[in-house]
Amino acid sequence: MFSSENLNHLNSEHSEQQSNNVAKFTYLSTLPEHFSAWVDQHGFDVISVVDLEGHFVYISKSISQVLGYSPEELIGDLVFNYVSPSEHEEIRSKLPLKQEASNRFYASIRNHAGKYVWMEVIIARLLDKEKHVDLYVSVLRDITDKKEAEEMMIRSEKMSVSGQLAAGIAHEIRNPLTSLKGFVKLLQTGHERKEDYFKIMIEEIEKIENITSELLFVAKPMTDDRNEVRLSDMIADVSTLLQPQANLKRIDLQVEMIEDPLLYCDKSQLKQVFINLIKNAIEAMDQAGVIRIKAHTNADKCHIDFVDEGPGIPLSIMHKVKEPFFTTKKEGTGLGLMICNQILEHHHGSLSIFQNTEKSGTTFRVSLPLPLQ
């Protein structure tokens, strides 16, 4: 047993140790000026303070490491002089309106060499209590390498999709070509009813043109050009492209749209999402059947469901399907759903996966915000 003397001695030692720790951590919490200057100079996050009119009030010295400017060059200048002009309107819409509110987004910022660099921006609107003015405080991080890696994966996946679609499209194009060849031979023999033949031939050529233009669209580089687009137009374009592949497996693509909303989005990116989801649904089905594409709105969101009649995804791997390089297909890349998820997050949307309750199969739900009225 400890005596009261021993206990007092131990308590005294413990109190002394606590005092030493407090003194040590108090010292560390108030770094010497040359320590904090070193951190500021060599950090890879840029801290900026901007007034409500958009002028730089403060910017950390790390700006020289990241973008090549000195803080003195930027103080008093307008932020939007360094942001890609195509992003001005979108960024203004994301600036927090209320005190203590914050937001996160990506922006292209021009560096000292004139090249635009991808930056992740976390911004908040805070009150300067001393001067009683609102200011925007932001942390900027260079994510150019990450963005370039993502774009390489997207290009790889797009080319993979293009190759897989080619067989179905070749089969679909062969049919109208056969018709065209037959009508040309009839015209060569001086057959009558030329106007009827011309009409059918033009329709067949337009069919080929639609399919090939959509295939070329898939192979094009990804853009970041947002506009208001009618959902039904995007679904129609994607169905035109994928129906040939569905026909090979005797699968019908059925579109059921309760509402046809306008979406503020990059049409190229969203069509890539729809193509991947429908292609996955076709590949999941071993027998003839139907893939249903349903759309409806709820409050401030639009939901698009892609419902297949395949065997479904086992619950044991449901949580893994959006992970990079995870695939159950023999020749799959494992990137499709991950890319879909990234594109939707970039549009402030989401991708959800459900097992169908009435029949076997899976439902992939794309949820996207509706434009403010």
C-alpha positions as CSV (number, residue, x, y, z in Angstrom):
1,M,0.0,0.0,0.0
2,F,1.1,3.6,-0.7
3,S,1.5,5.8,2.3
4,S,0.1,9.4,2.2
5,E,3.7,10.6,1.8
6,N,4.3,8.5,-1.3
7,L,0.9,9.6,-2.7
8,N,1.8,13.3,-2.1
9,H,5.1,12.8,-3.8
10,L,3.6,11.1,-6.8
11,N,0.9,13.8,-7.1
12,S,3.6,16.5,-6.9
13,E,5.6,14.7,-9.7
14,H,2.5,14.4,-11.8
15,S,1.6,18.1,-11.4
16,E,5.2,19.1,-12.3
17,Q,5.0,17.0,-15.4
18,Q,1.7,18.5,-16.4
19,S,3.1,22.0,-15.9
20,N,6.1,21.1,-18.1
21,N,3.8,19.8,-20.8
22,V,1.6,22.9,-20.7
23,A,4.6,25.1,-21.0
24,K,6.0,23.0,-23.9
25,F,2.7,23.0,-25.8
26,T,2.1,26.7,-25.1
27,Y,5.5,27.4,-26.7
28,L,4.6,25.2,-29.7
29,S,1.2,27.0,-30.2
30,T,2.9,30.3,-30.5
31,L,5.6,29.5,-33.1
32,P,8.5,31.9,-33.5
33,E,8.0,34.3,-36.4
34,H,10.7,32.7,-38.5
35,F,9.1,29.2,-38.0
36,S,5.7,30.4,-39.2
37,A,7.3,32.3,-42.1
38,W,9.0,29.1,-43.2
39,V,5.7,27.2,-43.1
40,D,4.1,30.0,-45.0
41,Q,6.8,30.1,-47.6
42,H,7.1,26.3,-48.2
43,G,3.4,25.3,-47.9
44,F,1.5,23.9,-50.8
45,D,-1.9,25.4,-49.8
46,V,-2.6,29.0,-50.6
47,I,-4.6,31.0,-48.1
48,S,-6.3,34.1,-49.4
49,V,-8.6,36.8,-48.0
50,V,-10.8,38.7,-50.5
51,D,-13.3,41.5,-49.9
52,L,-16.9,41.2,-51.2
53,E,-16.0,43.2,-54.3
54,G,-13.4,40.5,-55.2
55,H,-10.2,42.3,-54.4
56,F,-7.3,40.4,-52.7
57,V,-6.8,41.7,-49.1
58,Y,-4.3,39.1,-48.1
59,I,-2.6,36.1,-49.7
60,S,0.0,33.8,-48.2
61,K,3.6,33.6,-49.4
62,S,3.0,30.0,-50.6
63,I,1.4,31.6,-53.7
64,S,5.0,31.9,-55.1
65,Q,5.5,28.1,-54.7
66,V,2.1,27.2,-56.3
67,L,1.4,29.9,-59.0
68,G,4.7,31.9,-59.2
69,Y,3.3,35.3,-58.0
70,S,4.5,37.3,-55.1
71,P,1.8,38.4,-52.6
72,E,2.6,42.1,-53.4
73,E,1.7,41.5,-57.1
74,L,-1.8,40.4,-56.2
75,I,-2.9,42.6,-53.2
76,G,-5.6,44.9,-54.4
77,D,-6.1,43.2,-57.7
78,L,-9.4,41.4,-58.7
79,V,-9.6,37.7,-58.2
80,F,-11.5,37.2,-61.5
81,N,-8.5,38.6,-63.4
82,Y,-6.9,35.2,-62.7
83,V,-9.8,32.9,-63.1
84,S,-10.7,31.3,-66.5
85,P,-13.4,33.6,-68.0
86,S,-15.6,30.7,-68.8
87,E,-16.0,30.0,-65.1
88,H,-16.8,33.5,-63.8
89,E,-20.6,33.0,-63.7
90,E,-20.4,29.6,-62.2
91,I,-18.0,30.6,-59.4
92,R,-20.1,33.7,-58.5
93,S,-23.1,31.4,-58.0
94,K,-21.0,29.3,-55.5
95,L,-19.8,32.2,-53.3
96,P,-21.4,31.9,-49.8
97,L,-24.1,34.5,-49.2
98,K,-24.3,34.2,-45.4
99,Q,-21.8,34.6,-42.6
100,E,-20.1,31.4,-41.5
101,A,-21.4,29.6,-44.7
102,S,-18.8,27.8,-46.8
103,N,-18.5,25.9,-50.1
104,R,-16.1,23.7,-52.0
105,F,-15.5,23.7,-55.8
106,Y,-12.9,23.5,-58.6
107,A,-11.5,26.4,-60.6
108,S,-9.0,27.1,-63.3
109,I,-6.5,29.7,-62.1
110,R,-3.9,31.4,-64.3
111,N,-0.3,31.1,-63.0
112,H,2.6,33.5,-63.6
113,A,3.5,31.7,-66.9
114,G,0.0,32.2,-68.3
115,K,-1.0,28.6,-68.0
116,Y,-4.3,27.7,-66.3
117,V,-3.9,25.4,-63.3
118,W,-6.7,23.3,-61.7
119,M,-7.3,24.3,-58.1
120,E,-9.6,22.9,-55.4
121,V,-11.1,25.9,-53.5
122,I,-12.6,25.8,-50.1
123,I,-14.2,29.2,-49.3
124,A,-16.1,30.7,-46.4
125,R,-17.7,34.1,-45.7
126,L,-16.5,35.3,-42.3
127,L,-16.8,38.6,-40.3
128,D,-13.8,40.6,-39.4
129,K,-14.8,41.6,-35.9
130,E,-12.3,44.3,-35.6
131,K,-13.3,46.2,-38.8
132,H,-16.9,44.9,-38.9
133,V,-16.7,43.9,-42.5
134,D,-17.5,40.6,-44.3
135,L,-14.6,38.9,-46.1
136,Y,-14.2,35.7,-48.1
137,V,-11.5,33.4,-46.7
138,S,-10.3,30.6,-48.9
139,V,-7.8,27.7,-49.1
140,L,-6.6,26.8,-52.6
141,R,-4.8,23.6,-53.5
142,D,-3.2,22.6,-56.8
143,I,-4.9,19.4,-58.0
144,T,-3.6,19.5,-61.6
145,D,-1.9,16.1,-61.4
146,K,-5.0,14.6,-59.9
147,K,-7.2,16.1,-62.7
148,E,-4.8,14.9,-65.4
149,A,-4.8,11.4,-64.0
150,E,-8.7,11.4,-63.9
151,E,-8.9,12.7,-67.5
152,M,-6.5,9.9,-68.6
153,M,-8.7,7.3,-67.0
154,I,-11.8,8.8,-68.5
155,R,-10.2,8.8,-72.0
156,S,-9.2,5.2,-71.5
157,E,-12.7,4.2,-70.4
158,K,-14.3,6.1,-73.3
159,M,-12.1,4.4,-75.8
160,S,-12.9,1.0,-74.2
161,V,-16.6,1.8,-74.5
162,S,-16.2,2.9,-78.1
163,G,-14.6,-0.5,-79.0
164,Q,-17.2,-2.5,-77.3
165,L,-20.0,-0.6,-79.1
166,A,-18.4,-1.0,-82.5
167,A,-19.7,-4.6,-83.0
168,G,-23.3,-3.7,-82.4
169,I,-23.1,-0.5,-84.5
170,A,-21.4,-2.4,-87.4
171,H,-24.3,-4.8,-87.4
172,E,-26.9,-2.0,-87.3
173,I,-25.2,0.0,-90.1
174,R,-25.0,-3.1,-92.4
175,N,-28.8,-3.3,-92.6
176,P,-29.5,0.2,-94.0
177,L,-26.4,-0.2,-96.3
178,T,-28.0,-3.4,-97.7
179,S,-31.3,-1.5,-98.3
180,L,-29.4,1.4,-100.0
181,K,-27.6,-1.0,-102.2
182,G,-30.8,-2.6,-103.3
183,F,-32.6,0.6,-104.1
184,V,-29.6,1.9,-106.1
185,K,-29.7,-1.3,-108.2
186,L,-33.5,-0.8,-108.7
187,L,-32.9,2.8,-109.8
188,Q,-30.2,1.6,-112.3
189,T,-32.8,-0.6,-114.0
190,G,-35.0,2.4,-114.6
191,H,-37.6,1.3,-112.0
192,E,-40.5,3.7,-111.4
193,R,-41.5,5.1,-108.0
194,K,-38.2,7.0,-107.7
195,E,-39.6,9.5,-105.2
196,D,-40.6,6.7,-102.8
197,Y,-37.2,5.1,-103.0
198,F,-35.4,8.4,-102.5
199,K,-37.4,9.1,-99.3
200,I,-36.5,5.6,-97.9
201,M,-32.9,6.0,-98.9
202,I,-32.6,9.4,-97.1
203,E,-34.1,7.9,-93.9
204,E,-31.6,5.0,-94.0
205,I,-28.7,7.5,-94.5
206,E,-30.0,9.6,-91.6
207,K,-30.1,6.5,-89.4
208,I,-26.4,5.7,-90.2
209,E,-25.5,9.4,-89.7
210,N,-27.1,9.4,-86.2
211,I,-25.4,6.3,-85.0
212,T,-22.0,7.2,-86.3
213,S,-22.2,10.8,-84.9
214,E,-23.0,9.4,-81.5
215,L,-20.1,6.9,-81.6
216,L,-17.8,9.8,-82.5
217,F,-19.2,11.8,-79.6
218,V,-18.2,9.0,-77.2
219,A,-14.6,9.2,-78.4
220,K,-14.3,13.0,-78.2
221,P,-12.3,14.5,-75.3
222,M,-14.4,15.4,-72.2
223,T,-15.4,19.0,-72.0
224,D,-16.5,21.2,-69.1
225,D,-19.1,23.3,-70.8
226,R,-22.4,23.7,-68.9
227,N,-25.7,24.8,-70.3
228,E,-29.4,24.1,-69.7
229,V,-30.1,20.8,-71.5
230,R,-33.4,19.0,-71.9
231,L,-33.1,15.5,-70.3
232,S,-35.2,13.8,-73.0
233,D,-32.7,15.0,-75.7
234,M,-29.8,13.4,-73.9
235,I,-31.7,10.1,-73.3
236,A,-32.8,10.0,-77.0
237,D,-29.2,10.5,-78.2
238,V,-27.8,7.8,-75.9
239,S,-30.6,5.3,-76.8
240,T,-29.8,5.8,-80.6
241,L,-26.2,4.9,-79.9
242,L,-26.9,1.8,-77.7
243,Q,-30.0,0.3,-79.3
244,P,-27.8,-1.6,-81.8
245,Q,-25.9,-3.3,-79.0
246,A,-29.2,-4.0,-77.2
247,N,-30.6,-5.5,-80.4
248,L,-27.8,-8.1,-80.6
249,K,-29.1,-9.5,-77.3
250,R,-32.8,-8.9,-78.1
251,I,-33.1,-6.3,-75.4
252,D,-35.5,-3.4,-75.7
253,L,-34.7,0.1,-74.3
254,Q,-37.9,1.6,-72.9
255,V,-38.0,5.3,-71.8
256,E,-40.7,6.2,-69.3
257,M,-40.5,10.0,-68.5
258,I,-43.1,11.3,-66.1
259,E,-41.4,14.7,-66.4
260,D,-38.9,16.2,-68.8
261,P,-36.8,18.7,-66.8
262,L,-34.1,21.0,-67.9
263,L,-30.7,20.3,-66.3
264,Y,-27.8,22.7,-65.9
265,C,-25.0,20.4,-66.9
266,D,-22.2,19.4,-69.2
267,K,-24.0,17.4,-71.8
268,S,-20.9,15.5,-72.8
269,Q,-20.2,14.3,-69.3
270,L,-23.8,13.4,-68.4
271,K,-24.2,11.4,-71.7
272,Q,-21.0,9.5,-70.8
273,V,-22.7,8.6,-67.4
274,F,-25.9,7.4,-69.2
275,I,-23.9,5.4,-71.8
276,N,-21.9,3.6,-69.1
277,L,-25.0,2.7,-67.1
278,I,-27.1,1.5,-70.0
279,K,-24.1,-0.5,-71.4
280,N,-23.6,-2.1,-68.0
281,A,-27.3,-3.0,-67.9
282,I,-27.1,-4.6,-71.4
283,E,-24.0,-6.6,-70.4
284,A,-25.7,-7.8,-67.2
285,M,-28.6,-9.4,-69.0
286,D,-28.0,-12.9,-70.3
287,Q,-31.5,-13.3,-71.8
288,A,-33.9,-11.1,-73.9
289,G,-35.8,-8.5,-71.9
290,V,-36.3,-4.9,-71.2
291,I,-34.1,-2.1,-69.8
292,R,-36.3,0.7,-68.4
293,I,-35.1,4.3,-68.2
294,K,-37.4,6.3,-65.9
295,A,-37.2,9.9,-64.9
296,H,-39.1,11.9,-62.3
297,T,-38.5,15.0,-60.2
298,N,-38.8,15.3,-56.4
299,A,-38.5,18.7,-54.7
300,D,-35.3,20.2,-56.0
301,K,-33.8,17.1,-57.6
302,C,-34.3,15.0,-60.8
303,H,-34.0,11.2,-60.5
304,I,-33.2,9.0,-63.5
305,D,-33.5,5.3,-62.9
306,F,-31.8,2.6,-65.1
307,V,-33.6,-0.7,-64.4
308,D,-32.3,-4.0,-65.8
309,E,-33.6,-7.5,-65.6
310,G,-30.2,-9.2,-65.0
311,P,-29.3,-11.5,-62.1
312,G,-28.6,-8.5,-59.8
313,I,-25.5,-7.5,-57.7
314,P,-24.8,-9.7,-54.6
315,L,-25.2,-7.7,-51.4
316,S,-21.7,-8.8,-50.4
317,I,-20.1,-6.7,-53.2
318,M,-22.6,-3.9,-53.6
319,H,-20.4,-1.5,-51.6
320,K,-17.4,-2.2,-53.8
321,V,-18.9,-1.6,-57.3
322,K,-17.9,2.1,-57.4
323,E,-14.3,1.5,-56.4
324,P,-11.6,1.9,-59.0
325,F,-10.5,-1.3,-60.9
326,F,-13.2,-3.4,-59.2
327,T,-15.1,-5.4,-61.8
328,T,-16.9,-8.7,-62.2
329,K,-16.5,-8.7,-66.0
330,K,-13.8,-10.8,-67.7
331,E,-12.6,-7.9,-69.9
332,G,-13.9,-4.9,-67.8
333,T,-11.6,-2.0,-66.7
334,G,-13.3,-1.4,-63.4
335,L,-13.3,2.3,-64.1
336,G,-16.8,2.9,-65.5
337,L,-18.8,3.4,-62.3
338,M,-16.0,5.2,-60.6
339,I,-15.9,7.8,-63.4
340,C,-19.7,8.0,-63.4
341,N,-19.6,8.7,-59.7
342,Q,-16.9,11.4,-60.1
343,I,-18.8,13.2,-62.9
344,L,-22.0,13.2,-60.9
345,E,-20.2,14.5,-57.8
346,H,-18.8,17.3,-60.0
347,H,-22.4,18.1,-60.9
348,H,-23.4,18.0,-57.2
349,G,-25.3,14.8,-57.9
350,S,-25.1,11.2,-56.7
351,L,-25.3,7.6,-57.9
352,S,-27.3,5.1,-55.9
353,I,-27.7,1.3,-56.4
354,F,-30.7,-0.8,-55.4
355,Q,-31.7,-4.4,-55.9
356,N,-35.1,-4.6,-57.7
357,T,-37.9,-5.9,-55.4
358,E,-40.5,-7.1,-57.9
359,K,-38.1,-8.9,-60.3
360,S,-34.5,-9.8,-60.3
361,G,-32.1,-7.2,-61.5
362,T,-30.6,-3.9,-60.4
363,T,-31.6,-0.2,-60.4
364,F,-28.9,2.5,-60.8
365,R,-30.3,5.9,-59.8
366,V,-28.7,9.1,-61.0
367,S,-29.8,12.1,-58.9
368,L,-29.1,15.6,-60.1
369,P,-30.0,19.1,-58.7
370,L,-32.6,21.0,-60.7
371,P,-31.7,24.6,-61.8
372,L,-33.0,27.4,-59.6
373,Q,-36.1,29.0,-61.0
